[in-house]
Amino acid sequence: MHGFSDTVGLRLSTSDDGDAIVELDAGDRHLNPHGTVHGGAIATLIDSAMGAAVATDGQAPVTIELKVTYLEPTPAGIVRARAKVRKRGKRITVVECEVTDQEGDVVALGLGTFTTISKE
C-alpha cells in the first residue's frame, strides 16, 4: 500500500483472487474523543480492503459507492478488514467487507461498488 494508506498506517496482509485482508494497528492518533477508533478510520480501512480485493485482477479500482455499518465501538489495537469480491461485471464490481477487532469480534460491515480506470 502507499500514499494515503501509508499516512493512515494501513498494511496489506494478503490479497488473492478477489479477496484481501488489510490491517490497521490503531493507536492514539486513530481514536475519537470517546477513546475508540474513529469511524473515518474504519471507513478508510474498509475502502482500502475492498479496493485491494478489486485490484487482485490487475485493475486500478475507483470507489463509486461505499456503505459502512458500525456494529460496536472498536478499541485501540489491531483492526482487520476482510474484503471479498461478490460480483465482477463489465463496468461495476460489488464487494463486501467484514471488520474485526483484535479479539476477533465483528465491529463493522462494508458494502461497496467499484469501477476501474486504466493504470496508464
Secondary structure as GFF3:
##gff-version 3
##sequence-region A 1 120
A	DSSP	alpha_helix	4	8	.	.	.	ID=ss1
A	DSSP	beta_strand	10	16	.	.	.	ID=ss2
A	DSSP	beta_strand	19	26	.	.	.	ID=ss3
A	DSSP	three_ten_helix	28	30	.	.	.	ID=ss4
A	DSSP	alpha_helix	39	54	.	.	.	ID=ss5
A	DSSP	three_ten_helix	55	57	.	.	.	ID=ss6
A	DSSP	beta_strand	60	70	.	.	.	ID=ss7
A	DSSP	beta_strand	77	88	.	.	.	ID=ss8
A	DSSP	beta_strand	93	100	.	.	.	ID=ss9
A	DSSP	beta_strand	106	117	.	.	.	ID=ss10
###
